Amino acid sequence: MALTLFDTDEYRPPVWKSYLYQLQQEAPHPRRITCTCEVENRPKYYGREFHGMISREAADQLLSVAEGSYLIRESQRQPGTYTLALRFGSQTRNFRLYYDGKHFVGEKRFESIHDLVTDGLITLYIETKAAEYIAKMTINPIYEHIGYTTLNREPAYKKHMAVLKETHDERDAAGQDGVSEKRVHTFRGPHWCEYCANFMWGLIAQGVKCADCGLNVHKQCSKMVPNDCKPDLKHVKKVYSCDLTTLVKAHITKRPMVVDMCIREIESRGLNSEGLYRVSGFSDLIEDVKMAFDRDGEKADISVNMYEDINIITGALKLYFRDLPIPLITYDAYPKFIESAKIMDPDEQLETLHEALKLLPPAHCETLRYLMAHLKRVTLHEKENLMSAENLGIVFGPTLMRSPELDAMAALNDIRYQRLVVELLIKNEDILF
């Protein structure tokens, strides 16, 4: 009976906090101060922002024009070493600058000085404006409500469920066998920490990502996350809107049950349906299917007795992919997929597409493989359903892929390439997977 305390917990979707995101938007922008004269012995990896061997005072005067101004100078005390001088908070800050193929002043390495300065200004601004807020970020975590192992259970067990202590100890012992690997990661597009719900700021290496379950957290928050990160099924209260990797790990399956069940139902009675996937089902009934999966999981009834119109099932499957917090074709892999669609040579195009598939997490790649094999079978009934690979690409392109770019115009320009990516995946499914 004690178990019902967990079983009847209400699912509480995380509320992502926007304060740090707003601060990043407010941060000063880089302003390069260029040298107007030719400088001898300028390193080839620096541009016009290099001013040679000038004093701190001279640099300070040049940078006084605006916040975010920056230049590079050679040290007078230690010739052959270089300093990034940056204006922030009405002061000139000096950082020893290094280059080993990439530019860096600390742990992060950048392709360009502009990116280094942009990231530095964001970090300085946020850490100056929100130092106290950042120090308290880990106090009220959302971690236990989004599908990962509950933290700090033992006090609650001792207090409310002493009878379960033996079970708890067994679970802890089992968890020590697999220590998860958390790696520093660069996230494409805006990301929020899945421990504290705060924005992960910066241009690169904004946080760490668990190689096993896909958990994304701030570096400081990662210290609060248990090493055994196997998702806890008690807290995976929803199927829709749940991270795909988390869902399959929690249910110990290769693919989300929504994908398997919907595709089985569609192939059993809908392959000849005209406009399959293009024709929309009744939205209220699609929402019913979603609720059924969230409530009943693999026991959800999506048979013809419940939903005679096959377009309701196709609509529910498309909605599942649209609701994923990280798209099936992830933000990290997105640029490589788009690149493949722009290549004209067929062999080179397939090679690039194959490389792009390697960037996907295992659960995402397996789900994509299964879906593309299904869509290939849909095209074999094109005479009846009128759905070619091209038509399916139009439907599934924006469903499976979302641009990591914040710029609306850039995202809009990618739509035609998204369509082509899906079309290529369907047509070459037997070669690529």
Sequence and secondary structure as in RCSB ss.txt:
>XXXX:A:sequence
MALTLFDTDEYRPPVWKSYLYQLQQEAPHPRRITCTCEVENRPKYYGREFHGMISREAADQLLSVAEGSYLIRES
QRQPGTYTLALRFGSQTRNFRLYYDGKHFVGEKRFESIHDLVTDGLITLYIETKAAEYIAKMTINPIYEHIGYTT
LNREPAYKKHMAVLKETHDERDAAGQDGVSEKRVHTFRGPHWCEYCANFMWGLIAQGVKCADCGLNVHKQCSKMV
PNDCKPDLKHVKKVYSCDLTTLVKAHITKRPMVVDMCIREIESRGLNSEGLYRVSGFSDLIEDVKMAFDRDGEKA
DISVNMYEDINIITGALKLYFRDLPIPLITYDAYPKFIESAKIMDPDEQLETLHEALKLLPPAHCETLRYLMAHL
KRVTLHEKENLMSAENLGIVFGPTLMRSPELDAMAALNDIRYQRLVVELLIKNEDILF
>XXXX:A:secstr
 TTHHHHT        B HHHHHHHHS   EE   SS  TT  TT  TTB  S  HHHHHHHHTTSTTEEEEEE 
SSSTT EEEEEEETTEEEEEEEEESSSEESSS  BSSHHHHHHHHHHHHHHHHHSHHHHHTTTSS  GGGTTS  
SSHHHHHHHH GGGHHHHHHHHHHHTT    EEEE  SS  B TTT BB  SSS  EEEETTT  EE HHHHTTS
 S     GGG   STTS HHHHHHHHT SS HHHHHHHHHHHHH TT TTTTTS   HHHHHHHHHHHHHHGGG 
  STTT   HHHHHHHHHHHHHH SS SB TTTHHHHHHHHH  SHHHHHHHHHHHHHTS HHHHHHHHHHHHHH
HHHHTTHHHH   HHHHHHHHHHHHB    S HHHHHHTHHHHHHHHHHHHHTHHHH 
